[in-house]
Amino acid sequence: MVKTITVLFLLCALCASQQSSAFDDAAILKKAHLDRSKEVPILYLRGTPYEMGYQQGKLLAEEVENVIDGFLRFLNRELTKRIKIPLISRPIINIILDVAYWRTSPFIPEDYKEEMRGLAEGSGVSLRNIQRIHIISELFYIRCSSFAAFGEATRGGRLYHTRVFDWIVGSGIEENPIIIIYEPEGKHPFVSIGYAGYIGVLSGMNIEGISVAQIGAKTVDKTLRGVPMPFLLRKVLEESDNLEEATKIVRDAPRTVGHNYVFADAKAAEAIVLETTANLFAVFRDNDPKEKEVVYAIPLPNIVFRADAAMDPEVRDRQICDKGDPKKPGLELPYGSGSYEYRYKGQARLLKEYYGRIDEAVAKKIVREVAMPKSNLKMVIYSFPEFWVALLEKGLPVAERKFRNYNLKKLLPIKQENEK
């Protein structure tokens, strides 16, 4: 009996030793770096998917917990206001999010699942809660806007691409912004302008000059049997060298809910709009002849832009946003809707007014004017290799928010302070 116990003890010790040697915490963290010297922390991640998740979890453990726990508590409070039964709100929220994640899970790339696992193990936050946070974008409508201008529309022909992110204010994510510089193994390095605890992309640009923006476009043609939007945007940044490749990724992917995308390629000085639902897909370029047949469209040369309303008749016919009604025959014009009048026509008016003179200052003026005053979380301007970011600041109106300037080329490669 004693011999048996001794053998078991030695086997356990051997297993523990093998696990310790196989998982080198210090070596994994050496690949990463967190710069807290700036107003917005900059996190540098490098390695395998698991390693990058683990690095973020370890280096931002407190912020990751704050974002994830805060968002789930926020959803609990909002549901409690509606059903008036506090004790069952959280279980209901968890069930809704768990079912949604379960349905999308077969379509989420394994790399991202591994990164979420690493994030959980590095931060100590439960993997289930991390998965719940990463499905919220597919359940809650994101109201945004975007334009890309280039060629004759801009000063000197330089491409400017914007991303106005209007979403949920009050969940707590706005208190933990982070700029993440990713160097994934075998894929393109890129920047993600997001929030702690989140591995999907909401705004970003890669080293090839591809930048991305998204606008929620509510539709009846939807499913959860597809790739969640933030993972799709990340895939575009990791794998695209040009707009054709970016288009193919979105077109060929199993999609979920309605989104309009504005993608830009700074090196080629061109941009496109993709209008999508679960089953429909349409591509538009600047001054597109297809838009000239749409009475509410405002096509412009060397400029693409969008709010919620689709210009493709089939996509528009399935939309609920912007006063769309799929139950009625024919297309409902978006006239009078807040999205169309404020964000779409607002962009059009300013883009025409400053046509030929659009530069960094004009881009800032436009995004400040079309951002939703009560729900804007951030404004981003891409002009490769530079990008500018303005975040929600308490008590400060959109028009007075400060833009911070960054240069992706100067941020890469990762500054390895620990390896010097």
C-alpha positions as CSV (number, residue, x, y, z in Angstrom):
1,M,0.0,0.0,0.0
2,V,2.8,2.4,0.9
3,K,4.6,1.6,-2.3
4,T,1.4,2.3,-4.3
5,I,0.9,5.7,-2.6
6,T,4.6,6.5,-3.2
7,V,4.3,5.6,-6.9
8,L,1.1,7.8,-7.2
9,F,2.9,10.6,-5.4
10,L,5.8,10.5,-7.8
11,L,3.6,10.3,-10.8
12,C,1.7,13.4,-9.7
13,A,4.9,15.2,-9.1
14,L,6.2,14.2,-12.5
15,C,2.9,15.4,-14.1
16,A,3.1,18.7,-12.2
17,S,6.7,19.1,-13.3
18,Q,5.8,18.4,-17.0
19,Q,2.9,20.9,-16.8
20,S,5.2,23.5,-15.3
21,S,7.8,23.1,-18.0
22,A,5.2,23.1,-20.7
23,F,3.6,26.3,-19.5
24,D,6.1,29.0,-19.0
25,D,4.2,32.0,-17.6
26,A,7.3,34.3,-17.7
27,A,8.2,33.4,-21.3
28,I,4.6,34.1,-22.5
29,L,4.4,37.4,-20.7
30,K,7.9,38.4,-22.0
31,K,6.3,38.6,-25.5
32,A,3.9,41.3,-24.4
33,H,4.1,44.8,-23.0
34,L,1.7,47.3,-21.4
35,D,2.4,51.0,-21.6
36,R,0.4,52.9,-19.0
37,S,2.3,56.2,-19.6
38,K,-0.3,57.4,-22.1
39,E,-3.8,58.7,-21.4
40,V,-5.2,55.6,-23.0
41,P,-3.1,52.5,-22.2
42,I,-1.4,50.7,-25.1
43,L,-1.2,46.9,-24.8
44,Y,1.2,45.1,-27.1
45,L,0.4,41.4,-27.7
46,R,2.4,38.8,-29.6
47,G,2.3,35.0,-30.0
48,T,-0.2,32.2,-30.4
49,P,-4.0,32.9,-29.8
50,Y,-3.9,31.4,-26.3
51,E,-0.7,33.4,-25.4
52,M,-2.2,36.7,-26.6
53,G,-5.4,36.1,-24.6
54,Y,-3.3,35.1,-21.5
55,Q,-1.1,38.2,-21.9
56,Q,-4.1,40.5,-21.9
57,G,-5.7,38.7,-19.0
58,K,-2.6,38.9,-16.8
59,L,-1.6,42.4,-17.7
60,L,-5.2,43.9,-17.5
61,A,-6.8,41.5,-14.9
62,E,-8.5,44.3,-13.0
63,E,-9.8,46.1,-16.1
64,V,-11.0,42.8,-17.7
65,E,-13.0,42.0,-14.6
66,N,-14.4,45.5,-14.4
67,V,-15.6,45.5,-18.0
68,I,-17.1,42.0,-18.0
69,D,-18.7,42.1,-14.6
70,G,-19.9,45.7,-15.2
71,F,-21.5,44.9,-18.5
72,L,-23.4,41.9,-17.1
73,R,-24.5,43.9,-14.1
74,F,-25.7,46.7,-16.4
75,L,-27.8,44.2,-18.4
76,N,-29.2,42.8,-15.2
77,R,-30.3,46.3,-14.1
78,E,-31.9,47.1,-17.4
79,L,-33.9,43.8,-17.4
80,T,-34.9,44.4,-13.8
81,K,-36.4,47.7,-14.8
82,R,-38.6,45.9,-17.2
83,I,-39.7,42.8,-15.4
84,K,-39.6,44.2,-11.8
85,I,-38.3,40.9,-10.4
86,P,-34.6,41.4,-9.4
87,L,-33.9,37.9,-8.4
88,I,-34.5,36.3,-11.8
89,S,-33.1,39.0,-14.0
90,R,-29.5,37.8,-13.9
91,P,-30.4,34.1,-14.6
92,I,-32.5,35.2,-17.6
93,I,-29.7,37.4,-19.0
94,N,-27.2,34.5,-18.6
95,I,-29.6,32.1,-20.4
96,I,-30.1,34.5,-23.3
97,L,-26.4,35.1,-23.7
98,D,-25.5,31.4,-23.3
99,V,-28.0,30.2,-25.9
100,A,-26.8,32.9,-28.3
101,Y,-23.2,31.9,-27.8
102,W,-24.1,28.2,-28.2
103,R,-25.7,28.9,-31.5
104,T,-22.8,31.0,-32.9
105,S,-20.1,28.8,-31.4
106,P,-19.7,26.3,-34.3
107,F,-18.9,29.3,-36.6
108,I,-16.4,31.1,-34.4
109,P,-12.8,30.3,-35.5
110,E,-10.9,28.1,-33.1
111,D,-8.2,30.7,-32.8
112,Y,-10.6,33.1,-31.1
113,K,-12.0,30.5,-28.8
114,E,-8.4,29.7,-27.7
115,E,-7.7,33.4,-27.2
116,M,-10.8,33.7,-25.0
117,R,-9.7,30.7,-23.0
118,G,-6.3,32.3,-22.5
119,L,-8.0,35.6,-21.5
120,A,-10.1,33.7,-18.9
121,E,-7.1,31.8,-17.4
122,G,-4.9,34.9,-17.4
123,S,-7.5,37.2,-15.7
124,G,-9.3,34.7,-13.5
125,V,-12.6,35.8,-15.0
126,S,-14.8,32.8,-15.9
127,L,-14.7,31.7,-19.5
128,R,-18.5,31.6,-19.6
129,N,-18.7,35.3,-18.8
130,I,-16.1,36.1,-21.4
131,Q,-18.1,34.2,-24.0
132,R,-21.3,36.0,-22.9
133,I,-19.7,39.4,-23.4
134,H,-18.5,38.5,-26.9
135,I,-22.0,37.7,-28.2
136,I,-23.7,41.0,-27.0
137,S,-23.0,42.8,-30.3
138,E,-25.3,40.3,-32.1
139,L,-28.2,41.0,-29.7
140,F,-28.0,44.8,-29.2
141,Y,-28.4,47.1,-32.1
142,I,-25.2,49.3,-32.8
143,R,-26.0,52.7,-34.3
144,C,-23.0,54.1,-36.1
145,S,-21.8,56.0,-39.2
146,S,-18.7,56.0,-41.4
147,F,-17.3,57.6,-44.5
148,A,-14.1,57.2,-46.5
149,A,-12.8,60.0,-48.8
150,F,-9.8,59.9,-51.2
151,G,-8.5,61.2,-54.5
152,E,-10.0,64.4,-55.7
153,A,-12.2,64.7,-52.6
154,T,-9.3,65.2,-50.2
155,R,-6.5,67.6,-49.7
156,G,-3.5,66.0,-51.5
157,G,-5.4,62.9,-52.4
158,R,-4.7,61.3,-49.0
159,L,-7.3,58.7,-47.8
160,Y,-9.3,59.5,-44.7
161,H,-11.7,56.9,-43.2
162,T,-13.9,57.4,-40.2
163,R,-15.6,55.2,-37.7
164,V,-18.2,56.8,-35.4
165,F,-19.2,54.2,-32.7
166,D,-22.6,54.9,-31.2
167,W,-23.8,52.2,-28.8
168,I,-24.6,51.6,-25.1
169,V,-23.4,54.3,-22.7
170,G,-23.5,53.4,-19.0
171,S,-22.4,49.8,-19.2
172,G,-18.9,50.6,-17.9
173,I,-16.9,49.6,-21.0
174,E,-16.3,53.3,-21.7
175,E,-14.2,53.5,-18.5
176,N,-11.7,50.9,-19.6
177,P,-10.6,51.8,-23.2
178,I,-7.5,50.2,-24.5
179,I,-5.5,50.4,-27.7
180,I,-4.1,46.9,-28.6
181,I,-1.3,46.3,-31.0
182,Y,-1.5,42.7,-32.1
183,E,1.2,40.6,-33.7
184,P,-0.5,37.3,-34.2
185,E,1.6,34.4,-35.5
186,G,1.4,34.0,-39.2
187,K,-1.1,36.8,-39.7
188,H,-1.0,40.6,-40.3
189,P,-0.1,42.9,-37.4
190,F,-2.9,45.3,-36.6
191,V,-4.3,47.8,-34.1
192,S,-7.6,47.3,-32.4
193,I,-9.2,50.4,-30.7
194,G,-11.4,48.8,-28.2
195,Y,-11.9,47.9,-24.5
196,A,-10.3,45.7,-22.0
197,G,-11.5,42.1,-21.9
198,Y,-12.6,42.1,-25.5
199,I,-10.8,40.2,-28.3
200,G,-13.1,41.1,-31.1
201,V,-12.6,44.1,-33.3
202,L,-14.9,47.1,-33.2
203,S,-12.5,49.6,-34.8
204,G,-9.1,48.8,-36.3
205,M,-6.5,49.0,-39.1
206,N,-3.8,46.6,-40.2
207,I,-0.2,47.1,-41.3
208,E,-1.3,46.8,-45.0
209,G,-3.4,49.9,-44.7
210,I,-6.8,48.2,-44.5
211,S,-9.2,49.9,-42.1
212,V,-12.6,48.8,-41.0
213,A,-15.9,50.3,-39.8
214,Q,-19.3,48.9,-39.2
215,I,-22.9,50.2,-38.9
216,G,-25.7,48.2,-37.4
217,A,-28.6,47.8,-39.9
218,K,-31.6,46.1,-38.2
219,T,-33.2,43.5,-40.5
220,V,-35.7,40.6,-40.4
221,D,-33.2,38.5,-42.3
222,K,-31.1,37.4,-39.3
223,T,-29.8,34.3,-37.5
224,L,-27.3,33.4,-34.9
225,R,-25.9,30.6,-37.0
226,G,-23.0,32.6,-38.2
227,V,-19.8,34.5,-37.3
228,P,-20.3,37.4,-34.9
229,M,-19.5,40.7,-36.4
230,P,-16.5,41.6,-34.2
231,F,-14.8,38.3,-35.1
232,L,-15.5,38.9,-38.8
233,L,-13.9,42.4,-38.6
234,R,-10.8,40.9,-36.9
235,K,-10.5,38.2,-39.6
236,V,-10.5,41.0,-42.2
237,L,-7.6,42.8,-40.5
238,E,-5.6,39.6,-39.9
239,E,-5.9,38.2,-43.4
240,S,-6.6,41.0,-45.9
241,D,-4.0,42.7,-48.1
242,N,-6.6,44.5,-50.2
243,L,-10.3,45.2,-50.5
244,E,-11.0,42.2,-52.7
245,E,-9.7,39.9,-50.0
246,A,-11.7,41.8,-47.3
247,T,-14.8,41.6,-49.5
248,K,-14.4,37.8,-50.0
249,I,-14.1,37.2,-46.2
250,V,-17.4,38.9,-45.5
251,R,-19.2,37.6,-48.6
252,D,-18.2,33.9,-48.0
253,A,-18.7,33.9,-44.2
254,P,-21.9,32.6,-42.6
255,R,-23.3,36.0,-41.4
256,T,-25.7,36.8,-38.5
257,V,-27.6,40.1,-38.3
258,G,-27.7,43.1,-40.5
259,H,-24.6,45.3,-40.9
260,N,-23.3,47.8,-43.3
261,Y,-19.5,47.9,-43.6
262,V,-17.1,50.6,-44.9
263,F,-13.7,49.3,-45.7
264,A,-10.8,51.3,-47.0
265,D,-7.4,50.6,-48.5
266,A,-5.0,53.5,-47.9
267,K,-2.3,52.1,-50.2
268,A,-4.6,51.7,-53.1
269,A,-6.5,54.9,-52.2
270,E,-9.9,53.3,-52.5
271,A,-12.9,52.3,-50.4
272,I,-16.0,50.2,-50.6
273,V,-19.4,49.7,-48.8
274,L,-20.8,46.3,-48.1
275,E,-24.5,45.9,-47.2
276,T,-25.3,42.6,-45.6
277,T,-27.9,40.5,-43.9
278,A,-27.8,36.9,-43.0
279,N,-28.4,35.9,-46.7
280,L,-28.0,39.1,-48.7
281,F,-24.8,40.8,-49.8
282,A,-24.2,43.9,-51.9
283,V,-21.1,45.9,-52.8
284,F,-20.9,49.6,-53.6
285,R,-18.0,51.8,-54.7
286,D,-17.8,55.6,-54.9
287,N,-20.3,57.3,-57.2
288,D,-21.8,53.9,-57.9
289,P,-24.3,53.8,-60.8
290,K,-26.5,51.6,-58.6
291,E,-26.9,54.4,-56.1
292,K,-28.0,56.8,-58.8
293,E,-31.1,54.7,-59.2
294,V,-32.0,55.1,-55.5
295,V,-34.0,58.3,-54.8
296,Y,-32.8,58.7,-51.3
297,A,-29.1,58.0,-52.1
298,I,-26.5,60.8,-52.4
299,P,-23.6,59.3,-54.5
300,L,-20.4,61.2,-54.5
301,P,-17.1,60.7,-56.5
302,N,-14.2,59.5,-54.5
303,I,-16.3,59.1,-51.4
304,V,-18.3,56.3,-49.8
305,F,-20.4,56.7,-46.7
306,R,-23.2,55.0,-44.8
307,A,-25.6,55.1,-41.8
308,D,-28.3,52.4,-41.3
309,A,-30.3,52.5,-44.6
310,A,-29.2,50.2,-47.4
311,M,-29.1,51.4,-51.0
312,D,-29.5,47.9,-52.4
313,P,-33.3,47.3,-53.0
314,E,-33.3,43.7,-51.8
315,V,-31.3,44.5,-48.6
316,R,-33.5,47.6,-47.9
317,D,-36.7,45.5,-48.4
318,R,-35.7,43.3,-45.5
319,Q,-34.7,46.2,-43.1
320,I,-36.6,47.3,-40.1
321,C,-34.2,50.3,-39.4
322,D,-34.9,53.7,-40.8
323,K,-38.7,53.1,-40.9
324,G,-38.4,50.0,-43.0
325,D,-41.4,47.6,-43.0
326,P,-40.7,44.2,-44.7
327,K,-44.4,43.4,-44.3
328,K,-45.5,46.1,-46.7
329,P,-44.9,45.8,-50.5
330,G,-42.3,48.1,-52.0
331,L,-39.5,50.0,-50.3
332,E,-40.0,52.4,-47.4
333,L,-38.0,55.6,-47.8
334,P,-35.9,56.5,-44.8
335,Y,-36.9,60.1,-44.9
336,G,-37.6,61.6,-41.4
337,S,-35.7,58.9,-39.6
338,G,-33.0,60.1,-37.1
339,S,-30.4,57.8,-38.7
340,Y,-31.0,59.0,-42.2
341,E,-31.5,62.7,-41.6
342,Y,-28.9,63.1,-38.9
343,R,-26.1,60.7,-39.7
344,Y,-26.5,59.9,-43.5
345,K,-27.5,63.3,-44.8
346,G,-25.4,65.0,-42.2
347,Q,-22.3,63.3,-43.6
348,A,-23.4,64.1,-47.2
349,R,-23.9,67.8,-46.5
350,L,-20.5,68.2,-45.0
351,L,-18.7,66.0,-47.5
352,K,-20.1,68.1,-50.3
353,E,-19.3,71.4,-48.6
354,Y,-15.7,70.4,-48.0
355,Y,-15.2,68.4,-51.2
356,G,-11.6,68.7,-52.4
357,R,-10.5,70.1,-49.0
358,I,-11.1,67.1,-46.7
359,D,-8.2,66.6,-44.4
360,E,-7.6,65.7,-40.8
361,A,-9.3,68.8,-39.4
362,V,-12.4,68.4,-41.7
363,A,-12.7,64.7,-40.8
364,K,-12.7,65.7,-37.1
365,K,-15.4,68.3,-37.8
366,I,-17.6,65.8,-39.6
367,V,-17.5,63.0,-37.1
368,R,-18.1,65.4,-34.2
369,E,-21.2,66.7,-36.0
370,V,-22.8,63.3,-36.9
371,A,-21.9,61.4,-33.7
372,M,-25.0,60.8,-31.6
373,P,-24.7,63.1,-28.5
374,K,-26.1,60.7,-26.0
375,S,-24.8,57.4,-27.2
376,N,-21.4,58.1,-28.7
377,L,-18.6,56.0,-27.2
378,K,-15.8,56.9,-29.6
379,M,-14.8,58.5,-32.9
380,V,-11.9,57.1,-34.9
381,I,-10.2,58.6,-38.0
382,Y,-7.8,56.4,-40.0
383,S,-5.3,57.8,-42.5
384,F,-2.6,55.1,-42.7
385,P,-0.2,54.9,-41.0
386,E,-1.8,57.4,-38.7
387,F,-5.0,57.2,-36.7
388,W,-6.8,59.6,-34.3
389,V,-9.1,58.5,-31.5
390,A,-11.6,60.5,-29.4
391,L,-13.3,58.8,-26.5
392,L,-16.3,59.4,-24.4
393,E,-15.3,61.9,-21.6
394,K,-17.8,62.5,-18.8
395,G,-19.4,65.9,-18.8
396,L,-17.7,66.8,-22.1
397,P,-19.9,67.2,-25.3
398,V,-18.9,65.4,-28.4
399,A,-17.8,68.6,-30.1
400,E,-15.2,69.3,-27.4
401,R,-13.6,65.9,-27.1
402,K,-9.9,65.6,-27.6
403,F,-8.4,63.5,-30.5
404,R,-5.2,61.6,-29.7
405,N,-2.9,60.9,-32.5
406,Y,-1.0,57.5,-33.1
407,N,1.1,56.0,-35.8
408,L,0.8,52.3,-36.4
409,K,4.3,52.0,-38.1
410,K,5.9,53.6,-35.1
411,L,4.0,51.4,-32.7
412,L,5.4,48.3,-34.4
413,P,7.2,46.1,-33.8
414,I,6.3,45.5,-30.2
415,K,8.5,47.3,-27.8
416,Q,10.0,44.4,-25.7
417,E,11.1,46.2,-22.6
418,N,11.4,42.9,-20.7
419,E,13.8,41.5,-23.4
420,K,16.3,44.4,-23.4
